[in-house]
Amino acid sequence: MTTMEVESFLETFQTLVMASLTPDREPHASTAPYVRLGNDFYILISTVAQHGRNLLVNPNISLLFVEDESQCVQPFARKRVTIEAVASEISRVDELFARVIERFKAHFDPELVTSLTQMGDFHLFKLSPKSGSVVMGFGKAYRLDENLEVMKQIMGQHQRGHGNG
């Protein structure tokens, strides 16, 4: 498994699945379109939506990129990348805001993106990876660092069938 293979897999997605915590520390899963600059992921989301309010209170999140079930050969070994990340809001006056919004316009409907940025409840968040993992099948699990580079293979104790015999 190489870092380039991870990057190629991530490039096949326009949206990410995100797990965040509500203000009451209850888990909440959602999805959002995203763009990337370097290793960071950016999402433009409303704070009317639960996930937007969550990120304002607790920046620790988990991202999931998972193989389409219709393309999956083995559901128990579905290809996926999981990333632990920290969210930070990008201010509208920050030059990065304009740069990222231009990237959104290049990847999605530019009129819609412009409209969303004019709504006061839409916020731009940067999601910075801390660590992660990639699974590309049975026996093909690897740790990722904060740069999403493949670090080492994850090895398990499989001699007794995962403890069932």
PyMOL commands that set and color helices and strands:
alter all, ss='L'
color gray80, all
select helices_A, chain A and resi 3-10+50-57+69-71+75-77+95-107+110-117
alter helices_A, ss='H'
color red, helices_A
select strands_A, chain A and resi 15-21+27-33+35-37+40-46+60-66+80-90+122-135+141-144+150-153
alter strands_A, ss='S'
color yellow, strands_A
deselect
rebuild
show_as cartoon
